[in-house]
Amino acid sequence: MALAKGARITGGIFCLLFFLFTAYWLIVDLGESGPGGLWESWTFQHRGATDQVTVPFHVGLAAVQLAAVFAAFAGQRVAGGLLAVATTLTFATALQAAISTGTHTDDNRWFLHADNSSTTFEGVFIGSVLLFLLTLPAGLVLLAGMRSWPRRTPSDPPMRPARTASVVAALLLGAMVLCNLAWQVYLLVQGGTGSFTMFYLGKGVLGSLLALAPGWSAVFFLVLTVVAGLSSVMRGPAARGLAFGLAIVTLPGALVSVIGTAGNGSLFSLAGATPGLTVIGDLGLLLDLFGSPALLFLMARGEPVAPAWFPPAPGPQFAAPGFGPQAGPAGAQPGFPAPQAPQPGFPAPQPGPQTPPAWQPPAGPVPPAGGPPVPPPGIPPMPPGTPAPPQGGFGPPQY
């Protein structure tokens, strides 16, 4: 499968709008807290400011949105997978923000530090609703723009990962899937059904206005990782783009998390209440930190799914009434040899009646080998000039 050119360009325009939304709120946070203050809040040195909008995840989200834009406009083979990752995660972010900012009140709190009467809070709510509405047609365009290959018009073949790279990438993505599932199962078993709204909807635990709930984020990353892993196993054309998108979006957050937890001494330390959850979380953090560059390296080179493009063979053509002779030399018809030019030493044929050669008998009726018919014995011969008796019919012959 490949993405049609119109769908690719349209998806690139949508992702450009997504990037402008994310980049705008990153710039707002930089202006409100300054680079130093924003970095300290991201690395857990102090709590975030009131109405802080972004977290390190949004740096990766902006990066994958921008990468999808460049890939779409440049016609890169990885554009389809990048557009899919960027659109899916933008949809998750917009839907989460629209719900959380739309229902947060002083009595029904979704955020740890938020003022629902500020212009920033209202801007995030209105912007997230509009962003959510944009993600719906963007997803439909990507789904409707999928085309099979080869086509009747000449086009370059899609690129798929190399055989060894696809196997290693599939194993790495499979490990990420298992870690994600183990984390969610452990969370549900330990927390019970009462923690569902907190972990999967983020009610009461969100640290920024565009933050994703832990379980909500885990579900979307699980879906994308499963699809990317299956595509790598089958060496599909979308495998490289999906792996690139997942690596780009997870690497900045993993790097900042490792720096922050190493700075405050909580890296690889077991929590007293849920040590298993801490171990699974650290393992997932290491997979994101080292697995993302590995995926970028493995999927950097691809190979075409076919050596070259060949146009479809035309169907057989048959003669039919009403069709004139085919173009070509005079008298040449399909399936018959063309008339040859006269050879040296032989006279060219002249128009008009031709004298037959000596070996050809003259035209006309051939007389019988024994001469005229002879009557049977005992019957007198017919006088000269008597017409021949009629042949055929019934009764005796007439003489």
C-alpha positions, 0 to 999 in steps of 0.5 A, a space after each residue: 500500500 502507498 499514500 496517494 499524492 493528494 492525500 499526502 499533501 493534504 495530510 501535510 497541510 493538516 500536520 502543519 496546523 497541528 505543529 503551529 498549535 503545539 509550537 505556539 503553546 511551547 512558546 507561551 510556556 517559554 515566555 511565562 516561565 523562561 527557559 530555566 524555569 520551564 526546564 526545572 519544572 520538566 526535570 522535577 526540581 519544582 512544581 509547574 507554574 499555574 496554567 502551565 500548558 506543556 510537558 516534555 512529551 509535547 517537544 517530541 509531538 512537535 518534532 514528529 508533526 514537523 517531520 511529517 510536514 517535511 516528509 509529506 511535502 518532499 514526497 518521502 516514502 516514510 511520509 505515510 507512517 509519520 502522518 499517521 503517528 502525528 495525527 493519532 497522537 494529536 487526536 489523543 492530545 486534543 480530545 484529552 485537553 478538550 475534556 479536561 479543560 471543559 469539565 475542570 471546576 473548583 469542585 471538580 478538579 482535573 488539574 493540580 495547578 490551574 485557574 479556569 478563569 485565565 485567558 490561557 486556560 480558555 485559549 487551551 480549551 477553545 484551541 483543543 476543541 478546534 484541533 480535535 475537529 481538525 484531526 477527524 478529517 485528517 484521519 479520514 484523508 489518510 485512510 481514504 488516500 491509501 492506494 495499492 501498488 503497482 498502478 497503471 501510471 508510472 511511479 516509484 515502488 514503495 520502500 520497505 525495511 531490510 530483512 534483518 532490520 525488520 526482524 530486529 525492529 519487530 523484536 524491539 517493538 514487541 518488547 515495548 508492547 509487552 512492557 506497556 501491557 504489563 504496566 497497564 495490567 499491574 496498574 489495574 490490579 493494584 489500583 482496582 476499578 476505583 483508579 480508572 478515572 484517575 489513571 486513564 482519564 487523568 482526573 485530579 493528577 494532570 500537571 499541565 493543561 495539555 498533559 495526557 493521563 498515564 493510561 490514556 497515553 499508554 493506550 494510544 502508544 500501545 496501538 501504534 506500537 502494535 501496528 508498527 510491530 506487525 508492519 515490521 514483521 510483514 515488512 510493509 511499506 508503512 513500517 519505516 514511517 511508523 517506527 520513525 514516528 514512534 522514535 521521534 516522539 518518545 526520545 525527547 521525553 525519555 531523555 528529559 525523564 532520565 535527566 530529571 530522575 537522575 538529578 533528584 536521585 529517584 532513578 532506579 529506586 524502588 517505591 515502597 508501595 508499588 515496587 513492581 510498577 517502578 521496575 516496569 516503569 524503569 524498564 520502559 524508560 530504558 526501552 524508550 531511551 535506547 530503543 528509539 535511536 536503535 529504531 532510527 538506525 535500523 529504519 534509516 535504509 530501506 529497499 524497494 518492494 519491487 526492482 522496477 515498475 512495469 506497465 500492465 500488459 495490454 489485453 489481446 486485440 481481435 479483428 472486428 467488422 467496421 475496423 479498417 486496416 492497421 497503420 503500417 506499410 501498404 497492404 500489411 495487415 496484422 498476422 500477415 507478412 508485408 509484401 517484399 520488395 523485388 529482388 535484384 535480377 528479377 523483374 518487378 511485377 507489372 500492373 494488369 493481367 499477367 501471362 502465366 509461367 510455362 509450368 502453370 497450366 492454362 486457365 479454363 475447364 479441363 477436358 476429360 482425360 478420355 475425350 468425349 463420352 462414347 455410347 455403350 456398345 449396341 447403341 448407334 452414335 449420335 449424329 453431329 450437332 445433337 445437343 447433349 442430353 440433360 443429366 439428372 432427374 428420374 426415369 431412363 435417359 433420353 436419347 
